[in-house]
Amino acid sequence: MMQQPDSRIPLVSAASLAADICHGDRKAFELFYRMEYDNLVHFASHYLHDRRRAEDVVQETFCTLWERHALVDPAKGLRSLVYTMARNRMLNELKSKQLFAGGNRPQPLDEALAQLEDPSLDSLIDAMQLQDLIARTWETLPEKARAYFLQSREEGLKNREIAARNGVSVKTVEYHIRTALQHFRKKLHLGMIKE
């Protein structure tokens, strides 16, 4: 299970962070590193069963990300990118160990390889990409649509309650919630086509 990000790290837009990293912004890279380092080490440790090696894999992954920062696509999920990079690095390492072990390779090595090649791991990484897409879409919603949608979905308020709270008509609330839903449908549909 992924750890929660450090609460001392400021909340920033995933898309703007990716764009800043793409343009070589070292502070954006350091912020992303602090946000994801522990999560990625936990992820790698689960498959490598060696925390020190997991930390090395994560360091190497972030070094590669920085070396190739100009290739980062802000339209795609930055988290899913680093998890895919770390996964590929672990796969390569385990496969090379498998070659050197020959016929006497240990069972945990085979199990780790099978887990890393499991399609369900692709689903997990895809889910991260979807989370990034939803977050980017949320950030682009008009302010009132976001506020009314949040009151409706998170707080469970009825449209008439939202209207009364905000001093607007029920039709206005319906319009903004419909706008939010249409925005999500459009962005998520386009995001799925691009992926």
ChimeraX attribute file (.defattr): number of C-alpha atoms within 10 A of each C-alpha:
attribute: neighborCount
match mode: 1-to-1
recipient: residues
	/A:1	7
	/A:2	11
	/A:3	11
	/A:4	10
	/A:5	14
	/A:6	11
	/A:7	8
	/A:8	7
	/A:9	11
	/A:10	9
	/A:11	10
	/A:12	11
	/A:13	14
	/A:14	21
	/A:15	21
	/A:16	14
	/A:17	19
	/A:18	24
	/A:19	20
	/A:20	19
	/A:21	27
	/A:22	21
	/A:23	14
	/A:24	16
	/A:25	15
	/A:26	14
	/A:27	12
	/A:28	19
	/A:29	20
	/A:30	14
	/A:31	17
	/A:32	20
	/A:33	15
	/A:34	14
	/A:35	20
	/A:36	22
	/A:37	17
	/A:38	18
	/A:39	18
	/A:40	25
	/A:41	22
	/A:42	19
	/A:43	19
	/A:44	25
	/A:45	18
	/A:46	15
	/A:47	22
	/A:48	21
	/A:49	14
	/A:50	12
	/A:51	15
	/A:52	12
	/A:53	15
	/A:54	22
	/A:55	18
	/A:56	13
	/A:57	23
	/A:58	30
	/A:59	17
	/A:60	15
	/A:61	22
	/A:62	22
	/A:63	12
	/A:64	14
	/A:65	20
	/A:66	19
	/A:67	11
	/A:68	13
	/A:69	21
	/A:70	14
	/A:71	12
	/A:72	19
	/A:73	15
	/A:74	16
	/A:75	17
	/A:76	20
	/A:77	23
	/A:78	23
	/A:79	20
	/A:80	20
	/A:81	18
	/A:82	19
	/A:83	21
	/A:84	17
	/A:85	19
	/A:86	24
	/A:87	24
	/A:88	15
	/A:89	17
	/A:90	23
	/A:91	20
	/A:92	13
	/A:93	14
	/A:94	19
	/A:95	15
	/A:96	11
	/A:97	14
	/A:98	17
	/A:99	10
	/A:100	11
	/A:101	12
	/A:102	9
	/A:103	8
	/A:104	8
	/A:105	13
	/A:106	12
	/A:107	9
	/A:108	12
	/A:109	18
	/A:110	14
	/A:111	12
	/A:112	18
	/A:113	20
	/A:114	13
	/A:115	15
	/A:116	20
	/A:117	14
	/A:118	11
	/A:119	11
	/A:120	11
	/A:121	14
	/A:122	15
	/A:123	11
	/A:124	13
	/A:125	20
	/A:126	17
	/A:127	13
	/A:128	18
	/A:129	21
	/A:130	19
	/A:131	15
	/A:132	21
	/A:133	22
	/A:134	16
	/A:135	15
	/A:136	19
	/A:137	19
	/A:138	18
	/A:139	14
	/A:140	14
	/A:141	18
	/A:142	13
	/A:143	13
	/A:144	15
	/A:145	22
	/A:146	19
	/A:147	17
	/A:148	24
	/A:149	25
	/A:150	15
	/A:151	18
	/A:152	17
	/A:153	11
	/A:154	9
	/A:155	11
	/A:156	12
	/A:157	16
	/A:158	14
	/A:159	20
	/A:160	15
	/A:161	15
	/A:162	23
	/A:163	18
	/A:164	13
	/A:165	11
	/A:166	12
	/A:167	9
	/A:168	12
	/A:169	14
	/A:170	15
	/A:171	12
	/A:172	16
	/A:173	25
	/A:174	18
	/A:175	14
	/A:176	20
	/A:177	23
	/A:178	14
	/A:179	18
	/A:180	25
	/A:181	16
	/A:182	12
	/A:183	18
	/A:184	18
	/A:185	13
	/A:186	12
	/A:187	18
	/A:188	16
	/A:189	11
	/A:190	11
	/A:191	17
	/A:192	11
	/A:193	8
	/A:194	9
	/A:195	10
